[in-house]
Structure formats: structure tokens, C-alpha cells
Amino acid sequence: MRTFALCLVLMNLFLLAYGHGFFGVAPSELGRNPSPKPFFNHANIHIGTTQP
């Protein structure tokens, strides 16, 4: 019975480590690509000019 409990604890620790990405990319991060542009496009901001 102790062996079974130890196996359950080890399996839980393995799944915790796998879910946090200790063995590569975390499953929750698969397929995500960083945005190529920043959230604010600073090229379109003109300080000191007025809109007609």
C-alpha cells in the first residue's frame, strides 16, 4: 500500500513539473506566437500636430 501511495505522489510531481514546462514548452503555451508588433504603434503618433 505504501508503494502505491509513493507511486501516486511521484506521478503527481511529474505531472506538476510537466504542466509548468520543466521538460520543454508548457502545454498551455503550445501554439502561442508572440505578437510581431507592439500594442501601440508609435509611428502613427505625431506630437505637436493638430488634426484638421
VMD Tcl script that draws the C-alpha trace (Angstrom):
set ca {
  {0.00 0.00 0.00}
  {2.88 2.38 0.75}
  {4.38 1.62 -2.64}
  {1.12 2.56 -4.35}
  {0.91 5.83 -2.41}
  {4.52 6.62 -3.30}
  {3.77 5.96 -6.98}
  {0.80 8.35 -6.82}
  {2.93 11.08 -5.23}
  {5.67 10.63 -7.85}
  {3.11 10.73 -10.67}
  {1.63 13.93 -9.24}
  {5.08 15.53 -9.04}
  {5.85 14.50 -12.62}
  {2.57 15.93 -13.92}
  {3.12 19.15 -11.96}
  {6.61 19.53 -13.46}
  {5.31 18.73 -16.95}
  {2.50 21.26 -16.65}
  {4.90 24.01 -15.59}
  {7.22 23.39 -18.54}
  {10.24 21.81 -16.81}
  {10.62 19.38 -19.74}
  {10.21 21.94 -22.54}
  {7.34 24.20 -23.52}
  {4.40 24.04 -21.15}
  {1.23 22.58 -22.71}
  {-0.64 25.83 -22.03}
  {1.90 27.73 -24.15}
  {1.83 25.45 -27.21}
  {0.71 27.23 -30.35}
  {1.16 30.73 -28.96}
  {3.25 33.11 -31.01}
  {4.46 36.43 -29.69}
  {2.90 39.45 -31.33}
  {5.18 40.84 -34.04}
  {4.04 44.41 -33.32}
  {3.87 46.23 -30.01}
  {0.44 47.09 -28.66}
  {0.87 50.76 -29.53}
  {2.00 51.78 -32.98}
  {4.25 54.73 -32.19}
  {4.75 55.53 -35.87}
  {1.22 56.94 -36.05}
  {1.63 59.31 -33.09}
  {2.58 62.85 -34.11}
  {3.29 65.03 -31.09}
  {2.59 68.73 -31.57}
  {0.41 68.45 -34.67}
  {-3.33 69.04 -34.83}
  {-5.92 67.07 -36.69}
  {-7.85 69.03 -39.37}
}
mol new
graphics top color blue
foreach p $ca { graphics top sphere $p radius 0.5 }
foreach p [lrange $ca 0 end-1] q [lrange $ca 1 end] { graphics top cylinder $p $q radius 0.2 }
display resetview
